[in-house]
């Protein structure tokens, strides 16, 4: 009779893999228990490692989520679904988790496993100025963009657009060479690093504005007008003085 009771108590015990759950460092994720939604759970045990180190439990109406110091204050256990929520994810949380629960009504016990994968968000790339030179023709820029993350691709954007630009990328960095002819607007450069999941960008603004073609044209026209007026005035003065000087010479000859 006792053997029959034991068999009935544990006939529902079985283990299955629930797959994987992914999250990013600093975010909040929920590990599903896989329990039948129709069950009324009387006991829930979440554990890590092969030696069944409990991290969150529910028993006799009480919830304990402070069993391990590394998880203290970061766990929430749903007594109805059996799901476990982890806040402020850390890289060290990337483990295989085991959940065991007991159905109060039918005394069925179940055990499931789930693996947590913790990822890092892409960090912003760093733009380093190798050269920024202003000449009468425009600005020459040589910039380097690098990322601490592996396996990223780079792209550049320049506003306003430059007539001549090229870039070369290699593992961990990218270099931009640009020659820009602008008016009064500064040159804004954006470097974007991307992988299969995310993108991250950094901006840089050049202090090199290039020549202002509008003002240069006005200045040249003003100078031409000024020198033309000055030369004309000098010719007129010279003509008047020459006329008077000739008159005086003629009077002198008449006296003789």
C-alpha positions as CSV (number, residue, x, y, z in Angstrom):
1,X,0.0,0.0,0.0
2,X,2.8,2.4,0.9
3,X,4.6,1.6,-2.3
4,X,1.5,2.5,-4.3
5,X,1.2,5.9,-2.5
6,X,4.9,6.7,-3.3
7,X,4.4,5.8,-6.9
8,X,1.3,8.0,-7.1
9,X,3.2,10.9,-5.4
10,X,6.1,10.9,-7.9
11,X,4.4,9.6,-11.0
12,X,4.5,13.1,-12.5
13,X,8.2,13.6,-12.0
14,X,9.9,14.2,-15.2
15,X,12.6,16.5,-16.6
16,X,12.7,18.5,-19.8
17,X,14.7,21.2,-21.4
18,X,12.8,24.5,-21.8
19,X,15.5,25.9,-24.1
20,X,17.3,29.2,-23.8
21,X,16.5,32.7,-22.6
22,X,18.7,35.7,-23.6
23,X,19.1,39.0,-21.9
24,X,21.5,41.9,-21.8
25,X,23.6,43.1,-18.8
26,X,21.6,45.4,-16.6
27,X,18.2,44.4,-18.0
28,X,15.4,42.3,-16.4
29,X,14.4,38.9,-17.7
30,X,11.9,36.1,-16.7
31,X,12.7,32.4,-16.7
32,X,9.6,30.4,-17.4
33,X,8.9,27.4,-15.2
34,X,7.0,25.4,-17.8
35,X,4.4,24.5,-15.2
36,X,0.9,23.7,-16.3
37,X,-1.2,26.9,-16.0
38,X,-4.1,24.8,-14.5
39,X,-2.0,23.6,-11.6
40,X,-2.1,25.0,-8.1
41,X,1.5,25.0,-7.0
42,X,2.3,24.2,-3.4
43,X,6.1,24.1,-3.7
44,X,8.6,25.7,-6.1
45,X,12.4,25.3,-5.9
46,X,14.7,27.2,-8.3
47,X,18.4,26.0,-8.1
48,X,21.7,26.3,-9.9
49,X,24.7,24.0,-10.3
50,X,24.6,20.2,-10.2
51,X,24.5,20.1,-6.4
52,X,21.1,21.8,-6.4
53,X,22.0,25.1,-4.8
54,X,18.7,26.8,-4.1
55,X,18.3,30.5,-5.0
56,X,14.6,31.0,-4.7
57,X,11.9,28.8,-3.1
58,X,8.2,28.8,-2.3
59,X,6.8,26.5,0.4
60,X,3.9,26.6,2.9
61,X,2.8,30.0,1.6
62,X,6.2,31.6,2.1
63,X,8.6,32.9,-0.6
64,X,12.4,33.1,0.0
65,X,14.5,34.8,-2.7
66,X,17.5,35.8,-0.6
67,X,19.2,32.4,-0.3
68,X,22.3,33.4,-2.2
69,X,24.1,36.7,-1.7
70,X,24.9,37.2,-5.4
71,X,21.1,37.2,-6.1
72,X,19.9,39.1,-3.1
73,X,17.4,41.8,-3.9
74,X,17.3,40.8,-7.6
75,X,14.9,37.9,-7.7
76,X,11.1,37.8,-7.9
77,X,9.2,34.4,-7.7
78,X,5.6,34.1,-9.0
79,X,3.9,31.6,-6.7
80,X,1.1,31.0,-9.3
81,X,3.1,30.4,-12.5
82,X,6.4,29.4,-10.9
83,X,8.3,31.8,-13.2
84,X,11.5,33.5,-11.8
85,X,12.4,37.1,-12.7
86,X,16.0,38.2,-12.4
87,X,16.7,42.0,-12.3
88,X,19.9,43.9,-13.1
89,X,21.4,41.0,-15.0
90,X,25.0,40.3,-14.6
91,X,27.4,38.3,-16.8
92,X,27.8,35.8,-13.9
93,X,24.1,35.0,-14.1
94,X,24.7,33.1,-17.4
95,X,24.0,29.6,-16.0
96,X,21.7,26.6,-16.4
97,X,18.7,26.9,-14.0
98,X,16.6,24.0,-12.7
99,X,13.0,24.4,-11.3
100,X,11.1,21.8,-9.4
101,X,7.5,22.3,-8.4
102,X,4.6,20.3,-6.8
103,X,1.0,20.4,-7.9
104,X,-1.1,20.8,-4.7
105,X,-4.2,19.2,-6.1
106,X,-2.9,16.1,-7.7
107,X,0.5,15.9,-5.9
108,X,2.3,15.8,-9.3
109,X,5.9,16.8,-9.2
110,X,7.8,18.2,-12.2
111,X,11.4,19.3,-13.0
112,X,12.5,21.5,-15.8
113,X,15.8,23.1,-16.9
114,X,16.5,26.3,-18.8
115,X,19.7,28.0,-19.8
116,X,20.2,31.8,-19.5
117,X,22.5,33.6,-21.9
118,X,23.7,37.1,-20.9
119,X,24.9,39.5,-23.6
120,X,26.6,42.8,-23.6
121,X,25.2,45.8,-25.4
122,X,27.5,47.3,-28.1
123,X,29.6,50.0,-26.7
124,X,29.9,53.4,-28.4
125,X,32.8,53.5,-30.9
126,X,35.6,56.0,-30.3
127,X,36.6,58.6,-32.9
128,X,40.2,59.7,-32.9
129,X,41.5,62.7,-34.9
130,X,44.6,61.9,-36.8
131,X,44.6,65.0,-38.9
132,X,42.3,68.1,-39.3
133,X,43.8,70.8,-41.6
134,X,42.2,73.9,-43.0
135,X,43.4,75.4,-46.3
136,X,42.1,77.9,-48.7
137,X,40.7,75.1,-50.8
138,X,38.9,73.4,-47.9
139,X,39.4,70.9,-45.0
140,X,41.5,67.7,-45.0
141,X,40.3,65.2,-42.4
142,X,41.8,61.9,-41.4
143,X,39.8,60.1,-38.6
144,X,40.0,56.7,-36.9
145,X,37.0,54.9,-35.5
146,X,37.5,51.9,-33.1
147,X,35.3,49.7,-30.9
148,X,36.1,47.5,-27.9
149,X,33.6,44.9,-29.2
150,X,34.6,42.1,-31.6
151,X,32.9,41.2,-34.9
152,X,31.5,44.7,-35.7
153,X,31.3,46.5,-39.1
154,X,31.8,50.2,-39.5
155,X,30.2,52.9,-41.6
156,X,30.7,56.7,-41.9
157,X,28.4,59.6,-42.6
158,X,29.5,63.2,-43.3
159,X,27.3,66.3,-43.3
160,X,27.5,68.3,-45.4
161,X,28.7,65.8,-47.8
162,X,32.3,66.0,-49.0
163,X,33.3,65.7,-52.7
164,X,36.2,63.4,-51.9
165,X,36.1,60.7,-49.2
166,X,37.2,57.2,-48.7
167,X,37.5,54.7,-45.8
168,X,39.1,51.4,-45.1
169,X,38.1,49.0,-42.3
170,X,39.9,46.2,-40.7
171,X,39.4,44.1,-37.5
172,X,38.6,46.4,-34.7
173,X,38.9,49.8,-36.5
174,X,38.1,51.9,-39.5
175,X,39.8,55.0,-41.0
176,X,38.2,57.8,-42.9
177,X,40.0,60.2,-45.3
178,X,38.0,63.2,-46.5
179,X,38.5,66.5,-48.3
180,X,35.6,68.8,-47.7
181,X,34.7,72.1,-49.3
182,X,32.2,73.9,-47.2
183,X,30.8,77.4,-46.6
184,X,30.2,78.6,-43.1
185,X,28.9,75.2,-41.8
186,X,31.1,72.9,-39.7
187,X,31.7,69.3,-40.8
188,X,29.7,66.8,-38.8
189,X,31.0,63.2,-38.9
190,X,29.2,60.0,-37.5
191,X,30.8,56.6,-37.1
192,X,28.5,53.7,-36.7
193,X,29.5,50.2,-35.4
194,X,27.1,47.3,-36.0
195,X,26.8,43.6,-35.5
196,X,23.9,41.2,-36.2
197,X,21.9,42.5,-33.3
198,X,22.6,46.2,-32.6
199,X,24.2,49.4,-33.7
200,X,26.1,52.1,-31.8
201,X,27.2,55.5,-33.0
202,X,29.5,58.3,-32.1
203,X,29.6,61.9,-33.5
204,X,32.4,64.3,-34.0
205,X,32.2,67.9,-35.2
206,X,35.2,69.6,-37.0
207,X,36.2,73.1,-36.0
208,X,37.5,73.4,-39.5
209,X,34.8,75.2,-41.5
210,X,36.7,75.7,-44.8
211,X,36.6,78.8,-46.9
212,X,33.4,80.9,-47.1
213,X,32.9,81.3,-50.9
214,X,30.2,83.9,-50.5
215,X,32.4,86.3,-48.5
216,X,35.4,85.6,-50.7
217,X,33.5,86.5,-53.8
218,X,32.2,89.7,-52.2
219,X,35.6,90.7,-50.9
220,X,37.1,90.2,-54.4
221,X,34.3,92.3,-56.0
222,X,34.8,95.0,-53.4
223,X,38.5,95.2,-54.0
224,X,38.1,95.4,-57.8
225,X,35.6,98.2,-57.4
226,X,37.9,100.1,-54.9
227,X,41.0,99.8,-57.0
228,X,39.1,100.7,-60.2
229,X,37.7,103.8,-58.5
230,X,41.1,104.8,-57.2
231,X,42.8,104.4,-60.6
232,X,40.0,106.5,-62.3
233,X,40.3,109.2,-59.7
234,X,44.1,109.3,-60.1
235,X,43.7,109.6,-63.9
236,X,41.3,112.5,-63.6
237,X,43.6,114.3,-61.1
238,X,46.6,113.7,-63.4
239,X,44.6,115.1,-66.4
240,X,43.5,118.3,-64.5
241,X,47.1,118.9,-63.3
242,X,48.5,118.3,-66.7
243,X,46.0,120.8,-68.3
244,X,46.9,123.5,-65.8
245,X,50.6,122.8,-66.1
246,X,50.4,123.2,-69.9
247,X,48.5,126.5,-69.5
248,X,51.2,127.9,-67.4
249,X,53.9,126.9,-69.8
250,X,52.1,128.6,-72.7
251,X,51.7,131.9,-70.8
252,X,55.4,131.8,-70.0
253,X,56.3,131.5,-73.7
254,X,54.0,134.4,-74.6
255,X,55.9,136.7,-72.2
256,X,59.1,136.1,-74.1
